[in-house]
Amino acid sequence: MNVKPGDVVKIYSWHGVVQDVFTSAGGTVLKMRFVKNLFFGQESELIELVDEIEIAPATVEDLRGEIRSRARYQQNEIDRFLTVAERRLK
């Protein structure tokens, strides 16, 4: 798949936006910002495009879907955490 900065893609199970593309005789490296990076407080990642990388086009709606899913999971974990803490105070 030929990608350029601004493209929304799916690599494995992660959705993200291509921030930059670096190409040399040795291959291609993508600077990516994935939804997971937002939730983990991580910076962009460099992903080397090798044969075993599964990359596919995605949409902004795919990004939103993953954001909703991760936000729901995160809120459920926060609620569980606080429930345990509140039980200890009783």
VEXPANU-926722 format. One record per residue (C-alpha): z, x, y. Coordinates in steps of 0.1 Angstrom, whole numbers, padded with zeros to 4 digits, always signed. Example, Ala and Ser with C-alpha at 12.3 -4.5 7.8 and 13.67 -1.06 7.14 Angstrom:
2
+0078+0123-0045;+0071+0137-0011;
REM end
This chain:
90
+0000+0000+0000;-0010+0013+0034;+0019+0008+0059;+0024+0014+0096;+0054+0012+0120;+0065-0024+0125;+0054-0036+0090;+0080-0056+0071;+0081-0045+0035;+0101-0049+0003;+0111-0017-0016;+0128-0026-0049;+0151-0054-0039;+0156-0044-0003;+0137-0059+0027;+0132-0037+0058;+0110-0026+0087;+0090+0005+0087;+0100+0025+0118;+0078+0056+0113;+0053+0071+0088;+0052+0108+0082;+0022+0121+0062;+0014+0156+0051;-0005+0173+0023;+0027+0169+0002;+0028+0131+0005;+0041+0103+0027;+0076+0096+0039;+0087+0063+0055;+0115+0060+0080;+0129+0026+0071;+0157+0003+0084;+0167-0021+0057;+0189-0052+0060;+0215-0035+0038;+0217-0007+0064;+0229-0033+0090;+0257-0046+0068;+0269-0011+0057;+0267+0004+0092;+0241+0029+0081;+0213+0045+0100;+0177+0044+0090;+0166+0060+0057;+0138+0083+0048;+0119+0070+0017;+0094+0093+0000;+0065+0073-0014;+0061+0084-0050;+0044+0066-0078;+0075+0049-0091;+0084+0033-0057;+0078-0004-0058;+0066-0014-0023;+0052-0048-0013;+0045-0067+0019;+0072-0090+0031;+0078-0114+0060;+0103-0118+0088;+0115-0149+0068;+0122-0126+0039;+0144-0105+0062;+0162-0136+0074;+0167-0147+0038;+0183-0114+0029;+0205-0115+0060;+0217-0150+0052;+0225-0140+0016;+0244-0109+0026;+0262-0126+0054;+0273-0154+0030;+0285-0128+0005;+0303-0108+0032;+0321-0139+0045;+0332-0150+0010;+0346-0115+0004;+0364-0116+0038;+0379-0150+0029;+0391-0138-0005;+0406-0107+0011;+0425-0128+0037;+0436-0153+0011;+0453-0126-0009;+0469-0111+0022;+0482-0145+0033;+0497-0152-0001;+0517-0120+0001;+0532-0131+0034;+0546-0164+0020;
REM end
